[in-house]
Structure formats: structure tokens, C-alpha cells
């Protein structure tokens, strides 16, 4: 039986258990970014969380090389791409002509944020 490549393993992990346990990386890294922002006193974005986690994996690989570091690094690059795609999707939705109307009528639809609006259209 053929062994999974590093990229196959990373994709399986990111789109499997991790995604089910922690939700979409945009949401997960946004929560982490808020915590890091409070600790550091500077604004941190979800994309920066992904890049910093890649940095952690590089540091660990330099100190003690092992497959897990490389798999996780590849996985964090995958989540970075997912975060960028989700940000683009949300920004596109916010430019949609009906977005403002939905926000103005939030009492009718229960729309308080872009996350709520996702379920309407």
C-alpha cells in the first residue's frame, strides 16, 4: 500500500477531523487573532495566525526534524488559503446590493452580521 504524501496527509487532516472539531479556519483563526491582539496590544488578522503557526512548525523542524512538522506546516498553508478565500467571499457578500437592505431590516430577518446573512441568501 502506498504511503500518503505530506500534502495528502495535510489535506486529509485539515478537511477532516480538525475542520469538524474547530470549524472553518477563518472562524478559528479569528478567535485566536482576537486573543493574540489582546495579549500583544496590536491588531492581528486570521491570515497572520496561519503564518505564525507555519513559523512555529519551521522552528520545530529546525530544532528536531520530523514528518509531523512538515505535515502541519503544509496544513497551515492550506488553512491560510482557506482563510483568504473566505475573506474574499465575505467581502463580496458585503458588496452585494441586498446586504445593506438585510441589515436595515434585521428585526425582520434576525441579521446582525455577515455570518447571519450567510443563512438568508
Order of alpha helices (4+ residues) and beta strands (2+ residues): alpha-alpha-alpha-alpha-alpha-alpha-alpha-alpha
